[in-house]
Amino acid sequence: MASGVERAVSGIEGVGGEAVDVGELGRELSRALSGLVPHDGFMLSGLDPSPGSAAS
């Protein structure tokens, strides 16, 4: 039987390639982690591949 962490990792692994947009990515990651980390929202942040450049 898979642990909660293993189920969450399994749910997260496929999300990145299947998400259509950032909102869907956030919702799916939130859903996959909901059993492990109680939360009521999400915030996604990223960096531009160029060193020090913030992405928006």
C-alpha positions in Angstrom: 0.0 0.0 0.0 1.4 3.4 -1.0 2.0 6.0 1.7 0.4 9.5 1.5 3.7 10.9 0.3 4.1 8.3 -2.4 0.5 9.0 -3.6 1.2 12.8 -3.6 4.4 12.3 -5.6 2.6 10.1 -8.1 -0.1 12.7 -8.5 2.5 15.5 -8.9 4.7 13.7 -11.5 2.1 13.9 -14.3 0.7 17.3 -13.6 3.4 19.5 -15.2 3.1 17.9 -18.6 -0.7 17.8 -18.6 -1.6 21.3 -17.3 -2.9 23.6 -20.0 -2.1 26.8 -18.1 -0.7 28.1 -14.8 -4.1 28.1 -13.1 -4.7 24.5 -13.9 -1.2 23.6 -12.8 -1.8 25.3 -9.4 -5.2 23.6 -8.9 -3.8 20.1 -9.7 -0.8 20.5 -7.5 -3.1 21.8 -4.7 -5.3 18.8 -5.2 -2.4 16.3 -5.1 -0.9 17.8 -1.9 -4.2 18.4 -0.1 -4.0 15.1 1.8 -0.6 15.9 3.2 -0.5 19.7 3.6 -3.8 21.4 4.7 -4.2 24.6 2.8 -6.8 26.9 1.4 -5.0 28.3 -1.7 -1.8 28.4 -3.6 0.8 30.8 -5.0 3.1 30.0 -7.8 6.4 31.9 -8.4 9.2 31.4 -10.8 12.5 32.8 -12.0 13.6 33.7 -15.5 16.4 31.4 -16.7 18.6 34.4 -16.9 20.3 34.8 -13.5 18.5 37.2 -11.2 15.6 38.1 -13.6 12.2 37.6 -11.9 9.5 36.1 -14.1 6.0 37.6 -14.1 
